[in-house]
Amino acid sequence: MLPTLFALNAAYRLAFDNWGLARNQYLQYKTEATRQAAISATRQLLPARNVLWKTYLQATLKPRPT
């Protein structure tokens, strides 16, 4: 499970870095192309974050045997 979390975290970090770059370019230039790039980066970031959190929570919140 740990290698999976490392891989998902790497994918999330890449998506986050791309989002940050696209966001900053949009805030600097305010063009339609940079706006579309920021939207596209956001659409890649959110699923990557959700998959990482879902996998992490499934790995850590397993029910305890009774």
Sequence and secondary structure as in RCSB ss.txt:
>XXXX:A:sequence
MLPTLFALNAAYRLAFDNWGLARNQYLQYKTEATRQAAISATRQLLPARNVLWKTYLQATLKPRPT
>XXXX:A:secstr
 HHHHHHHHHHHHHHHHHHHHHHHHHHHH  HHHHHHHHHHHHHHHHHHHHHHHHHHHHH      
